[in-house]
Amino acid sequence: MAVKVLAEASPEEVRFAELQRRMAGVSQKMLSVTLQAMTRDGLVGRRVEPTVPPRVYYRLTPLGLSLEGPLAMVRAWAEEHMAEIDGANRRSQDEAATD
Amino acid sequence: MAVKVLAEASPEEVRFAELQRRMAGVSQKMLSVTLQAMTRDGLVGRRVEPTVPPRVYYRLTPLGLSLEGPLAMVRAWAEEHMAEIDGANRRSQDEAATD
């Protein structure tokens, strides 16, 4: 999801606060941990503007951008089959309830 | 990884013990939780043979099989870029050490 939002903005960078706004439902902590891991892996570049408070900007590196294509395939699959997966989950719950 | 191993065996089913053998480094607990979630989501079918001890077999459903293509794209990307990602991680560690 972070890759998708950053890929849409690419080659522009995105502020942390703006990323959070565009990824509703992801906690600040989870987003921060994810971006740290992606930075460590070389998928994301991080730039701090020394204002008060500091502004932190992220952008995809060429490596991170190359991941967007494969991830988009999985995302498309998930969107196409979401109803089917929800249905399977509901049936599993019903079976558990009648066990 | 479970999808890959099950897709390779498809349409044959695979015993839990055999899955574990083919996924070295994945704990029994982790494999078991993963297969439970995949069964709930309708990706995997589960069959118990009432022997003593019972034998449990898994196979991909058509839905699970349809996920293999998109996942293979991500797997290919990861294999292609593994060295680059390892390099980025080493540089991050070196920077952390000299901070």
N, CA and C atoms of all chains as a GROMACS GRO file, in nm:
protein
  594
    1MET      N    1   0.084  -0.122   0.000
    1MET     CA    2   0.000   0.000   0.000
    1MET      C    3   0.087   0.126   0.000
    2ALA      N    4   0.193   0.125   0.083
    2ALA     CA    5   0.286   0.239   0.082
    2ALA      C    6   0.353   0.249  -0.054
    3VAL      N    7   0.386   0.132  -0.113
    3VAL     CA    8   0.450   0.133  -0.245
    3VAL      C    9   0.356   0.194  -0.347
    4LYS      N   10   0.227   0.160  -0.339
    4LYS     CA   11   0.129   0.213  -0.435
    4LYS      C   12   0.120   0.366  -0.424
    5VAL      N   13   0.105   0.415  -0.301
    5VAL     CA   14   0.089   0.560  -0.282
    5VAL      C   15   0.215   0.633  -0.326
    6LEU      N   16   0.332   0.579  -0.291
    6LEU     CA   17   0.458   0.643  -0.329
    6LEU      C   18   0.480   0.633  -0.481
    7ALA      N   19   0.437   0.522  -0.541
    7ALA     CA   20   0.454   0.506  -0.686
    7ALA      C   21   0.367   0.606  -0.761
    8GLU      N   22   0.247   0.631  -0.709
    8GLU     CA   23   0.158   0.728  -0.773
    8GLU      C   24   0.218   0.868  -0.769
    9ALA      N   25   0.289   0.898  -0.662
    9ALA     CA   26   0.349   1.031  -0.647
    9ALA      C   27   0.480   1.043  -0.723
   10SER      N   28   0.544   0.928  -0.749
   10SER     CA   29   0.678   0.926  -0.807
   10SER      C   30   0.683   1.002  -0.939
   11PRO      N   31   0.788   1.080  -0.972
   11PRO     CA   32   0.912   1.092  -0.894
   11PRO      C   33   0.907   1.194  -0.781
   12GLU      N   34   0.789   1.250  -0.753
   12GLU     CA   35   0.780   1.345  -0.642
   12GLU      C   36   0.794   1.272  -0.508
   13GLU      N   37   0.838   1.344  -0.406
   13GLU     CA   38   0.842   1.284  -0.273
   13GLU      C   39   0.714   1.318  -0.197
   14VAL      N   40   0.687   1.243  -0.090
   14VAL     CA   41   0.563   1.260  -0.014
   14VAL      C   42   0.597   1.277   0.134
   15ARG      N   43   0.532   1.371   0.198
   15ARG     CA   44   0.555   1.392   0.341
   15ARG      C   45   0.490   1.281   0.422
   16PHE      N   46   0.550   1.249   0.535
   16PHE     CA   47   0.496   1.144   0.622
   16PHE      C   48   0.347   1.168   0.652
   17ALA      N   49   0.314   1.292   0.690
   17ALA     CA   50   0.176   1.324   0.727
   17ALA      C   51   0.080   1.298   0.610
   18GLU      N   52   0.127   1.326   0.489
   18GLU     CA   53   0.044   1.308   0.369
   18GLU      C   54   0.026   1.158   0.340
   19LEU      N   55   0.133   1.078   0.358
   19LEU     CA   56   0.124   0.933   0.343
   19LEU      C   57   0.018   0.877   0.436
   20GLN      N   58   0.022   0.924   0.560
   20GLN     CA   59  -0.072   0.876   0.660
   20GLN      C   60  -0.215   0.908   0.621
   21ARG      N   61  -0.234   1.029   0.567
   21ARG     CA   62  -0.367   1.070   0.524
   21ARG      C   63  -0.418   0.978   0.414
   22ARG      N   64  -0.326   0.936   0.325
   22ARG     CA   65  -0.370   0.856   0.209
   22ARG      C   66  -0.381   0.708   0.240
   23MET      N   67  -0.338   0.669   0.362
   23MET     CA   68  -0.348   0.528   0.399
   23MET      C   69  -0.431   0.516   0.526
   24ALA      N   70  -0.558   0.548   0.512
   24ALA     CA   71  -0.649   0.544   0.626
   24ALA      C   72  -0.651   0.403   0.684
   25GLY      N   73  -0.651   0.393   0.815
   25GLY     CA   74  -0.658   0.262   0.879
   25GLY      C   75  -0.521   0.206   0.915
   26VAL      N   76  -0.414   0.269   0.865
   26VAL     CA   77  -0.279   0.226   0.904
   26VAL      C   78  -0.232   0.318   1.015
   27SER      N   79  -0.191   0.260   1.128
   27SER     CA   80  -0.151   0.344   1.241
   27SER      C   81  -0.019   0.414   1.212
   28GLN      N   82   0.006   0.523   1.283
   28GLN     CA   83   0.131   0.598   1.268
   28GLN      C   84   0.251   0.508   1.296
   29LYS      N   85   0.238   0.425   1.400
   29LYS     CA   86   0.345   0.333   1.438
   29LYS      C   87   0.375   0.232   1.326
   30MET      N   88   0.268   0.171   1.271
   30MET     CA   89   0.284   0.071   1.165
   30MET      C   90   0.346   0.135   1.041
   31LEU      N   91   0.300   0.255   1.005
   31LEU     CA   92   0.353   0.323   0.887
   31LEU      C   93   0.501   0.356   0.908
   32SER      N   94   0.533   0.400   1.028
   32SER     CA   95   0.670   0.437   1.059
   32SER      C   96   0.764   0.316   1.052
   33VAL      N   97   0.720   0.204   1.109
   33VAL     CA   98   0.800   0.081   1.108
   33VAL      C   99   0.818   0.031   0.964
   34THR      N  100   0.709   0.038   0.885
   34THR     CA  101   0.714  -0.007   0.745
   34THR      C  102   0.813   0.078   0.666
   35LEU      N  103   0.806   0.210   0.684
   35LEU     CA  104   0.895   0.299   0.608
   35LEU      C  105   1.040   0.279   0.650
   36GLN      N  106   1.063   0.252   0.778
   36GLN     CA  107   1.200   0.223   0.823
   36GLN      C  108   1.256   0.100   0.755
   37ALA      N  109   1.173  -0.007   0.749
   37ALA     CA  110   1.217  -0.132   0.686
   37ALA      C  111   1.244  -0.108   0.537
   38MET      N  112   1.155  -0.033   0.472
   38MET     CA  113   1.170  -0.008   0.328
   38MET      C  114   1.294   0.078   0.300
   39THR      N  115   1.325   0.168   0.393
   39THR     CA  116   1.444   0.252   0.378
   39THR      C  117   1.569   0.166   0.392
   40ARG      N  118   1.568   0.078   0.494
   40ARG     CA  119   1.680  -0.014   0.517
   40ARG      C  120   1.703  -0.104   0.395
   41ASP      N  121   1.594  -0.147   0.333
   41ASP     CA  122   1.604  -0.238   0.218
   41ASP      C  123   1.638  -0.165   0.088
   42GLY      N  124   1.646  -0.033   0.096
   42GLY     CA  125   1.682   0.042  -0.024
   42GLY      C  126   1.566   0.066  -0.119
   43LEU      N  127   1.442   0.047  -0.070
   43LEU     CA  128   1.324   0.069  -0.155
   43LEU      C  129   1.279   0.214  -0.152
   44VAL      N  130   1.314   0.281  -0.042
   44VAL     CA  131   1.264   0.416  -0.017
   44VAL      C  132   1.378   0.506   0.024
   45GLY      N  133   1.377   0.630  -0.026
   45GLY     CA  134   1.472   0.732   0.018
   45GLY      C  135   1.403   0.827   0.114
   46ARG      N  136   1.474   0.874   0.215
   46ARG     CA  137   1.417   0.954   0.323
   46ARG      C  138   1.494   1.085   0.331
   47ARG      N  139   1.422   1.196   0.341
   47ARG     CA  140   1.487   1.326   0.349
   47ARG      C  141   1.422   1.405   0.461
   48VAL      N  142   1.506   1.460   0.549
   48VAL     CA  143   1.453   1.536   0.662
   48VAL      C  144   1.482   1.684   0.640
   49GLU      N  145   1.378   1.765   0.646
   49GLU     CA  146   1.394   1.909   0.635
   49GLU      C  147   1.402   1.964   0.777
   50PRO      N  148   1.513   2.031   0.809
   50PRO     CA  149   1.538   2.068   0.950
   50PRO      C  150   1.457   2.189   0.994
   51THR      N  151   1.326   2.180   0.975
   51THR     CA  152   1.237   2.284   1.028
   51THR      C  153   1.202   2.246   1.171
   52VAL      N  154   1.123   2.332   1.237
   52VAL     CA  155   1.074   2.295   1.371
   52VAL      C  156   0.921   2.295   1.366
   53PRO      N  157   0.854   2.176   1.378
   53PRO     CA  158   0.916   2.043   1.387
   53PRO      C  159   0.971   1.998   1.251
   54PRO      N  160   1.065   1.904   1.249
   54PRO     CA  161   1.124   1.860   1.121
   54PRO      C  162   1.019   1.797   1.030
   55ARG      N  163   1.033   1.822   0.901
   55ARG     CA  164   0.945   1.757   0.804
   55ARG      C  165   1.021   1.643   0.740
   56VAL      N  166   0.957   1.525   0.732
   56VAL     CA  167   1.023   1.408   0.674
   56VAL      C  168   0.954   1.370   0.544
   57TYR      N  169   1.035   1.357   0.439
   57TYR     CA  170   0.982   1.324   0.307
   57TYR      C  171   1.033   1.188   0.262
   58TYR      N  172   0.949   1.116   0.191
   58TYR     CA  173   0.986   0.984   0.138
   58TYR      C  174   0.960   0.981  -0.012
   59ARG      N  175   1.043   0.904  -0.081
   59ARG     CA  176   1.014   0.876  -0.222
   59ARG      C  177   1.067   0.737  -0.254
   60LEU      N  178   1.012   0.676  -0.357
   60LEU     CA  179   1.063   0.545  -0.399
   60LEU      C  180   1.197   0.562  -0.469
   61THR      N  181   1.290   0.472  -0.442
   61THR     CA  182   1.413   0.462  -0.520
   61THR      C  183   1.378   0.387  -0.650
   62PRO      N  184   1.470   0.381  -0.747
   62PRO     CA  185   1.443   0.300  -0.867
   62PRO      C  186   1.412   0.154  -0.830
   63LEU      N  187   1.481   0.101  -0.728
   63LEU     CA  188   1.452  -0.036  -0.682
   63LEU      C  189   1.308  -0.048  -0.633
   64GLY      N  190   1.265   0.047  -0.550
   64GLY     CA  191   1.129   0.046  -0.497
   64GLY      C  192   1.026   0.057  -0.609
   65LEU      N  193   1.057   0.143  -0.707
   65LEU     CA  194   0.965   0.162  -0.820
   65LEU      C  195   0.950   0.034  -0.900
   66SER      N  196   1.059  -0.045  -0.908
   66SER     CA  197   1.053  -0.169  -0.986
   66SER      C  198   0.967  -0.275  -0.918
   67LEU      N  199   0.938  -0.255  -0.788
   67LEU     CA  200   0.852  -0.350  -0.716
   67LEU      C  201   0.703  -0.323  -0.742
   68GLU      N  202   0.671  -0.201  -0.786
   68GLU     CA  203   0.530  -0.164  -0.801
   68GLU      C  204   0.457  -0.254  -0.901
   69GLY      N  205   0.522  -0.288  -1.014
   69GLY     CA  206   0.457  -0.373  -1.115
   69GLY      C  207   0.412  -0.507  -1.058
   70PRO      N  208   0.508  -0.586  -1.002
   70PRO     CA  209   0.469  -0.714  -0.942
   70PRO      C  210   0.363  -0.700  -0.832
   71LEU      N  211   0.377  -0.598  -0.746
   71LEU     CA  212   0.278  -0.580  -0.639
   71LEU      C  213   0.140  -0.547  -0.695
   72ALA      N  214   0.138  -0.472  -0.806
   72ALA     CA  215   0.009  -0.435  -0.866
   72ALA      C  216  -0.065  -0.560  -0.913
   73MET      N  217   0.010  -0.664  -0.956
   73MET     CA  218  -0.054  -0.790  -0.998
   73MET      C  219  -0.126  -0.856  -0.880
   74VAL      N  220  -0.060  -0.856  -0.764
   74VAL     CA  221  -0.120  -0.917  -0.645
   74VAL      C  222  -0.241  -0.834  -0.599
   75ARG      N  223  -0.226  -0.702  -0.605
   75ARG     CA  224  -0.335  -0.613  -0.564
   75ARG      C  225  -0.457  -0.635  -0.654
   76ALA      N  226  -0.433  -0.645  -0.784
   76ALA     CA  227  -0.543  -0.667  -0.879
   76ALA      C  228  -0.612  -0.800  -0.849
   77TRP      N  229  -0.530  -0.904  -0.820
   77TRP     CA  230  -0.586  -1.034  -0.786
   77TRP      C  231  -0.676  -1.022  -0.662
   78ALA      N  232  -0.626  -0.952  -0.560
   78ALA     CA  233  -0.700  -0.940  -0.434
   78ALA      C  234  -0.833  -0.867  -0.456
   79GLU      N  235  -0.828  -0.759  -0.537
   79GLU     CA  236  -0.951  -0.684  -0.562
   79GLU      C  237  -1.052  -0.769  -0.639
   80GLU      N  238  -1.002  -0.847  -0.736
   80GLU     CA  239  -1.089  -0.931  -0.818
   80GLU      C  240  -1.157  -1.040  -0.735
   81HIS      N  241  -1.085  -1.091  -0.632
   81HIS     CA  242  -1.135  -1.208  -0.560
   81HIS      C  243  -1.182  -1.178  -0.418
   82MET      N  244  -1.190  -1.049  -0.386
   82MET     CA  245  -1.224  -1.011  -0.249
   82MET      C  246  -1.358  -1.071  -0.204
   83ALA      N  247  -1.459  -1.064  -0.290
   83ALA     CA  248  -1.592  -1.114  -0.254
   83ALA      C  249  -1.587  -1.265  -0.228
   84GLU      N  250  -1.511  -1.335  -0.313
   84GLU     CA  251  -1.498  -1.480  -0.300
   84GLU      C  252  -1.431  -1.516  -0.166
   85ILE      N  253  -1.328  -1.442  -0.130
   85ILE     CA  254  -1.255  -1.468  -0.005
   85ILE      C  255  -1.344  -1.435   0.115
   86ASP      N  256  -1.417  -1.323   0.107
   86ASP     CA  257  -1.511  -1.288   0.214
   86ASP      C  258  -1.614  -1.400   0.232
   87GLY      N  259  -1.664  -1.451   0.121
   87GLY     CA  260  -1.764  -1.558   0.125
   87GLY      C  261  -1.707  -1.682   0.193
   88ALA      N  262  -1.584  -1.720   0.157
   88ALA     CA  263  -1.520  -1.838   0.218
   88ALA      C  264  -1.505  -1.816   0.369
   89ASN      N  265  -1.469  -1.695   0.410
   89ASN     CA  266  -1.453  -1.666   0.552
   89ASN      C  267  -1.586  -1.677   0.626
   90ARG      N  268  -1.691  -1.626   0.563
   90ARG     CA  269  -1.823  -1.635   0.627
   90ARG      C  270  -1.865  -1.780   0.642
   91ARG      N  271  -1.844  -1.862   0.538
   91ARG     CA  272  -1.880  -2.004   0.547
   91ARG      C  273  -1.800  -2.072   0.658
   92SER      N  274  -1.670  -2.039   0.670
   92SER     CA  275  -1.589  -2.099   0.776
   92SER      C  276  -1.644  -2.064   0.914
   93GLN      N  277  -1.686  -1.938   0.929
   93GLN     CA  278  -1.741  -1.896   1.058
   93GLN      C  279  -1.871  -1.969   1.088
   94ASP      N  280  -1.956  -1.984   0.985
   94ASP     CA  281  -2.083  -2.054   1.004
   94ASP      C  282  -2.057  -2.200   1.045
   95GLU      N  283  -1.962  -2.263   0.978
   95GLU     CA  284  -1.931  -2.402   1.012
   95GLU      C  285  -1.879  -2.412   1.156
   96ALA      N  286  -1.793  -2.316   1.195
   96ALA     CA  287  -1.739  -2.318   1.332
   96ALA      C  288  -1.852  -2.302   1.433
   97ALA      N  289  -1.952  -2.217   1.396
   97ALA     CA  290  -2.063  -2.190   1.487
   97ALA      C  291  -2.151  -2.314   1.506
   98THR      N  292  -2.164  -2.396   1.402
   98THR     CA  293  -2.252  -2.512   1.410
   98THR      C  294  -2.178  -2.638   1.456
   99ASP      N  295  -2.048  -2.628   1.477
   99ASP     CA  296  -1.968  -2.745   1.522
   99ASP      C  297  -2.006  -2.784   1.665
  100MET      N  298   0.513  -1.896  -0.022
  100MET     CA  299   0.595  -2.017  -0.028
  100MET      C  300   0.509  -2.142  -0.023
  101ALA      N  301   0.409  -2.144   0.066
  101ALA     CA  302   0.316  -2.257   0.070
  101ALA      C  303   0.239  -2.266  -0.061
  102VAL      N  304   0.202  -2.149  -0.116
  102VAL     CA  305   0.130  -2.149  -0.244
  102VAL      C  306   0.218  -2.209  -0.353
  103LYS      N  307   0.347  -2.174  -0.352
  103LYS     CA  308   0.437  -2.227  -0.455
  103LYS      C  309   0.448  -2.380  -0.446
  104VAL      N  310   0.472  -2.431  -0.326
  104VAL     CA  311   0.489  -2.575  -0.309
  104VAL      C  312   0.360  -2.648  -0.346
  105LEU      N  313   0.245  -2.594  -0.302
  105LEU     CA  314   0.117  -2.658  -0.334
  105LEU      C  315   0.085  -2.646  -0.483
  106ALA      N  316   0.125  -2.535  -0.545
  106ALA     CA  317   0.098  -2.517  -0.688
  106ALA      C  318   0.181  -2.616  -0.769
  107GLU      N  319   0.304  -2.641  -0.726
  107GLU     CA  320   0.389  -2.737  -0.796
  107GLU      C  321   0.330  -2.878  -0.790
  108ALA      N  322   0.266  -2.910  -0.677
  108ALA     CA  323   0.208  -3.043  -0.660
  108ALA      C  324   0.072  -3.054  -0.729
  109SER      N  325   0.005  -2.939  -0.749
  109SER     CA  326  -0.132  -2.937  -0.800
  109SER      C  327  -0.144  -3.013  -0.932
  110PRO      N  328  -0.251  -3.092  -0.957
  110PRO     CA  329  -0.371  -3.105  -0.874
  110PRO      C  330  -0.360  -3.208  -0.762
  111GLU      N  331  -0.242  -3.263  -0.742
  111GLU     CA  332  -0.224  -3.359  -0.632
  111GLU      C  333  -0.228  -3.286  -0.497
  112GLU      N  334  -0.265  -3.359  -0.393
  112GLU     CA  335  -0.261  -3.301  -0.259
  112GLU      C  336  -0.128  -3.336  -0.192
  113VAL      N  337  -0.095  -3.263  -0.087
  113VAL     CA  338   0.034  -3.280  -0.020
  113VAL      C  339   0.009  -3.297   0.130
  114ARG      N  340   0.079  -3.391   0.190
  114ARG     CA  341   0.064  -3.414   0.334
  114ARG      C  342   0.133  -3.303   0.412
  115PHE      N  343   0.082  -3.273   0.530
  115PHE     CA  344   0.141  -3.169   0.614
  115PHE      C  345   0.291  -3.192   0.633
  116ALA      N  346   0.327  -3.317   0.669
  116ALA     CA  347   0.468  -3.349   0.696
  116ALA      C  348   0.556  -3.322   0.573
  117GLU      N  349   0.500  -3.349   0.455
  117GLU     CA  350   0.576  -3.328   0.331
  117GLU      C  351   0.592  -3.178   0.302
  118LEU      N  352   0.487  -3.101   0.328
  118LEU     CA  353   0.494  -2.955   0.312
  118LEU      C  354   0.605  -2.898   0.400
  119GLN      N  355   0.609  -2.948   0.524
  119GLN     CA  356   0.709  -2.901   0.618
  119GLN      C  357   0.850  -2.932   0.569
  120ARG      N  358   0.866  -3.052   0.514
  120ARG     CA  359   0.997  -3.091   0.462
  120ARG      C  360   1.040  -2.998   0.350
  121ARG      N  361   0.943  -2.959   0.265
  121ARG     CA  362   0.979  -2.876   0.148
  121ARG      C  363   0.992  -2.729   0.182
  122MET      N  364   0.955  -2.689   0.306
  122MET     CA  365   0.967  -2.549   0.344
  122MET      C  366   1.059  -2.538   0.466
  123ALA      N  367   1.182  -2.571   0.443
  123ALA     CA  368   1.281  -2.568   0.552
  123ALA      C  369   1.286  -2.427   0.610
  124GLY      N  370   1.296  -2.418   0.741
  124GLY     CA  371   1.308  -2.287   0.805
  124GLY      C  372   1.174  -2.232   0.852
  125VAL      N  373   1.062  -2.294   0.809
  125VAL     CA  374   0.931  -2.252   0.856
  125VAL      C  375   0.891  -2.346   0.970
  126SER      N  376   0.857  -2.289   1.084
  126SER     CA  377   0.823  -2.374   1.200
  126SER      C  378   0.689  -2.444   1.176
  127GLN      N  379   0.669  -2.554   1.249
  127GLN     CA  380   0.544  -2.629   1.240
  127GLN      C  381   0.425  -2.539   1.276
  128LYS      N  382   0.445  -2.458   1.380
  128LYS     CA  383   0.340  -2.366   1.427
  128LYS      C  384   0.304  -2.265   1.317
  129MET      N  385   0.406  -2.204   1.257
  129MET     CA  386   0.384  -2.102   1.153
  129MET      C  387   0.315  -2.164   1.032
  130LEU      N  388   0.359  -2.283   0.992
  130LEU     CA  389   0.298  -2.350   0.877
  130LEU      C  390   0.152  -2.383   0.906
  131SER      N  391   0.128  -2.428   1.027
  131SER     CA  392  -0.007  -2.467   1.066
  131SER      C  393  -0.101  -2.345   1.067
  132VAL      N  394  -0.055  -2.234   1.123
  132VAL     CA  395  -0.136  -2.111   1.127
  132VAL      C  396  -0.161  -2.060   0.984
  133THR      N  397  -0.058  -2.067   0.900
  133THR     CA  398  -0.071  -2.021   0.761
  133THR      C  399  -0.175  -2.104   0.686
  134LEU      N  400  -0.167  -2.236   0.703
  134LEU     CA  401  -0.261  -2.325   0.632
  134LEU      C  402  -0.404  -2.306   0.683
  135GLN      N  403  -0.419  -2.280   0.812
  135GLN     CA  404  -0.552  -2.251   0.867
  135GLN      C  405  -0.612  -2.126   0.803
  136ALA      N  406  -0.529  -2.022   0.793
  136ALA     CA  407  -0.577  -1.896   0.734
  136ALA      C  408  -0.611  -1.917   0.587
  137MET      N  409  -0.527  -1.991   0.516
  137MET     CA  410  -0.552  -2.015   0.373
  137MET      C  411  -0.677  -2.101   0.352
  138THR      N  412  -0.703  -2.192   0.446
  138THR     CA  413  -0.823  -2.276   0.436
  138THR      C  414  -0.946  -2.190   0.459
  139ARG      N  415  -0.939  -2.103   0.563
  139ARG     CA  416  -1.050  -2.013   0.593
  139ARG      C  417  -1.081  -1.921   0.474
  140ASP      N  418  -0.975  -1.876   0.406
  140ASP     CA  419  -0.992  -1.784   0.292
  140ASP      C  420  -1.035  -1.856   0.165
  141GLY      N  421  -1.044  -1.989   0.170
  141GLY     CA  422  -1.086  -2.063   0.052
  141GLY      C  423  -0.975  -2.086  -0.049
  142LEU      N  424  -0.849  -2.067  -0.009
  142LEU     CA  425  -0.736  -2.087  -0.101
  142LEU      C  426  -0.692  -2.233  -0.102
  143VAL      N  427  -0.719  -2.302   0.009
  143VAL     CA  428  -0.666  -2.435   0.031
  143VAL      C  429  -0.779  -2.528   0.078
  144GLY      N  430  -0.780  -2.651   0.026
  144GLY     CA  431  -0.871  -2.754   0.075
  144GLY      C  432  -0.795  -2.849   0.167
  145ARG      N  433  -0.861  -2.897   0.271
  145ARG     CA  434  -0.797  -2.978   0.375
  145ARG      C  435  -0.875  -3.109   0.386
  146ARG      N  436  -0.803  -3.221   0.389
  146ARG     CA  437  -0.868  -3.351   0.401
  146ARG      C  438  -0.795  -3.430   0.508
  147VAL      N  439  -0.870  -3.486   0.603
  147VAL     CA  440  -0.810  -3.563   0.712
  147VAL      C  441  -0.840  -3.710   0.688
  148GLU      N  442  -0.735  -3.792   0.685
  148GLU     CA  443  -0.754  -3.936   0.674
  148GLU      C  444  -0.752  -3.992   0.816
  149PRO      N  445  -0.860  -4.060   0.855
  149PRO     CA  446  -0.875  -4.099   0.996
  149PRO      C  447  -0.790  -4.221   1.034
  150THR      N  448  -0.661  -4.212   1.006
  150THR     CA  449  -0.568  -4.314   1.052
  150THR      C  450  -0.524  -4.279   1.194
  151VAL      N  451  -0.440  -4.363   1.253
  151VAL     CA  452  -0.381  -4.329   1.384
  151VAL      C  453  -0.228  -4.331   1.368
  152PRO      N  454  -0.162  -4.210   1.377
  152PRO     CA  455  -0.223  -4.076   1.391
  152PRO      C  456  -0.289  -4.033   1.260
  153PRO      N  457  -0.383  -3.936   1.265
  153PRO     CA  458  -0.450  -3.892   1.142
  153PRO      C  459  -0.352  -3.827   1.045
  154ARG      N  460  -0.375  -3.851   0.917
  154ARG     CA  461  -0.294  -3.783   0.815
  154ARG      C  462  -0.374  -3.670   0.757
  155VAL      N  463  -0.310  -3.553   0.746
  155VAL     CA  464  -0.380  -3.435   0.695
  155VAL      C  465  -0.320  -3.395   0.561
  156TYR      N  466  -0.406  -3.381   0.462
  156TYR     CA  467  -0.363  -3.347   0.326
  156TYR      C  468  -0.417  -3.210   0.287
  157TYR      N  469  -0.338  -3.137   0.211
  157TYR     CA  470  -0.379  -3.006   0.162
  157TYR      C  471  -0.363  -3.000   0.011
  158ARG      N  472  -0.450  -2.925  -0.054
  158ARG     CA  473  -0.432  -2.894  -0.195
  158ARG      C  474  -0.488  -2.756  -0.223
  159LEU      N  475  -0.438  -2.692  -0.327
  159LEU     CA  476  -0.492  -2.560  -0.365
  159LEU      C  477  -0.630  -2.577  -0.426
  160THR      N  478  -0.721  -2.488  -0.392
  160THR     CA  479  -0.848  -2.477  -0.463
  160THR      C  480  -0.822  -2.401  -0.594
  161PRO      N  481  -0.920  -2.396  -0.685
  161PRO     CA  482  -0.901  -2.313  -0.805
  161PRO      C  483  -0.867  -2.168  -0.769
  162LEU      N  484  -0.930  -2.115  -0.661
  162LEU     CA  485  -0.898  -1.977  -0.617
  162LEU      C  486  -0.751  -1.966  -0.577
  163GLY      N  487  -0.703  -2.063  -0.498
  163GLY     CA  488  -0.563  -2.063  -0.455
  163GLY      C  489  -0.468  -2.073  -0.573
  164LEU      N  490  -0.506  -2.155  -0.669
  164LEU     CA  491  -0.421  -2.174  -0.786
  164LEU      C  492  -0.411  -2.045  -0.868
  165SER      N  493  -0.520  -1.967  -0.867
  165SER     CA  494  -0.520  -1.842  -0.945
  165SER      C  495  -0.429  -1.737  -0.882
  166LEU      N  496  -0.392  -1.756  -0.755
  166LEU     CA  497  -0.302  -1.662  -0.687
  166LEU      C  498  -0.156  -1.689  -0.722
  167GLU      N  499  -0.127  -1.810  -0.769
  167GLU     CA  500   0.013  -1.847  -0.793
  167GLU      C  501   0.081  -1.756  -0.897
  168GLY      N  502   0.008  -1.721  -1.003
  168GLY     CA  503   0.066  -1.636  -1.108
  168GLY      C  504   0.115  -1.502  -1.053
  169PRO      N  505   0.023  -1.423  -0.989
  169PRO     CA  506   0.066  -1.295  -0.931
  169PRO      C  507   0.177  -1.310  -0.828
  170LEU      N  508   0.170  -1.414  -0.743
  170LEU     CA  509   0.275  -1.432  -0.642
  170LEU      C  510   0.409  -1.464  -0.707
  171ALA      N  511   0.404  -1.539  -0.818
  171ALA     CA  512   0.528  -1.574  -0.887
  171ALA      C  513   0.600  -1.449  -0.936
  172MET      N  514   0.522  -1.345  -0.973
  172MET     CA  515   0.583  -1.219  -1.019
  172MET      C  516   0.663  -1.155  -0.905
  173VAL      N  517   0.604  -1.154  -0.785
  173VAL     CA  518   0.672  -1.094  -0.669
  173VAL      C  519   0.795  -1.177  -0.632
  174ARG      N  520   0.780  -1.311  -0.638
  174ARG     CA  521   0.892  -1.400  -0.605
  174ARG      C  522   1.008  -1.378  -0.703
  175ALA      N  523   0.976  -1.366  -0.831
  175ALA     CA  524   1.080  -1.344  -0.932
  175ALA      C  525   1.150  -1.210  -0.906
  176TRP      N  526   1.071  -1.109  -0.870
  176TRP     CA  527   1.129  -0.977  -0.840
  176TRP      C  528   1.227  -0.990  -0.722
  177ALA      N  529   1.182  -1.062  -0.616
  177ALA     CA  530   1.265  -1.075  -0.495
  177ALA      C  531   1.395  -1.148  -0.526
  178GLU      N  532   1.385  -1.255  -0.607
  178GLU     CA  533   1.507  -1.330  -0.641
  178GLU      C  534   1.602  -1.244  -0.723
  179GLU      N  535   1.545  -1.166  -0.815
  179GLU     CA  536   1.628  -1.083  -0.902
  179GLU      C  537   1.700  -0.973  -0.822
  180HIS      N  538   1.635  -0.923  -0.716
  180HIS     CA  539   1.689  -0.807  -0.646
  180HIS      C  540   1.745  -0.838  -0.507
  181MET      N  541   1.755  -0.968  -0.475
  181MET     CA  542   1.798  -1.008  -0.342
  181MET      C  543   1.936  -0.948  -0.305
  182ALA      N  544   2.030  -0.954  -0.397
  182ALA     CA  545   2.166  -0.904  -0.370
  182ALA      C  546   2.163  -0.754  -0.342
  183GLU      N  547   2.083  -0.683  -0.421
  183GLU     CA  548   2.070  -0.538  -0.406
  183GLU      C  549   2.013  -0.502  -0.268
  184ILE      N  550   1.911  -0.577  -0.226
  184ILE     CA  551   1.846  -0.553  -0.098
  184ILE      C  552   1.942  -0.587   0.017
  185ASP      N  553   2.016  -0.699   0.003
  185ASP     CA  554   2.116  -0.734   0.104
  185ASP      C  555   2.220  -0.624   0.115
  186GLY      N  556   2.263  -0.571   0.002
  186GLY     CA  557   2.363  -0.464   0.001
  186GLY      C  558   2.312  -0.340   0.074
  187ALA      N  559   2.185  -0.303   0.047
  187ALA     CA  560   2.126  -0.186   0.113
  187ALA      C  561   2.120  -0.208   0.264
  188ASN      N  562   2.086  -0.330   0.306
  188ASN     CA  563   2.079  -0.360   0.449
  188ASN      C  564   2.217  -0.350   0.514
  189ARG      N  565   2.318  -0.400   0.445
  189ARG     CA  566   2.455  -0.392   0.501
  189ARG      C  567   2.497  -0.247   0.515
  190ARG      N  568   2.468  -0.164   0.414
  190ARG     CA  569   2.506  -0.023   0.422
  190ARG      C  570   2.433   0.045   0.538
  191SER      N  571   2.304   0.012   0.558
  191SER     CA  572   2.228   0.071   0.668
  191SER      C  573   2.292   0.035   0.802
  192GLN      N  574   2.334  -0.090   0.815
  192GLN     CA  575   2.399  -0.134   0.939
  192GLN      C  576   2.530  -0.061   0.962
  193ASP      N  577   2.608  -0.047   0.853
  193ASP     CA  578   2.737   0.024   0.865
  193ASP      C  579   2.715   0.168   0.909
  194GLU      N  580   2.613   0.233   0.849
  194GLU     CA  581   2.584   0.372   0.886
  194GLU      C  582   2.541   0.381   1.032
  195ALA      N  583   2.458   0.286   1.076
  195ALA     CA  584   2.412   0.286   1.214
  195ALA      C  585   2.532   0.268   1.308
  196ALA      N  586   2.630   0.186   1.267
  196ALA     CA  587   2.746   0.157   1.351
  196ALA      C  588   2.836   0.280   1.365
  197THR      N  589   2.842   0.363   1.260
  197THR     CA  590   2.932   0.479   1.265
  197THR      C  591   2.861   0.605   1.315
  198ASP      N  592   2.729   0.596   1.340
  198ASP     CA  593   2.654   0.713   1.389
  198ASP      C  594   2.702   0.753   1.529
   0.00000   0.00000   0.00000
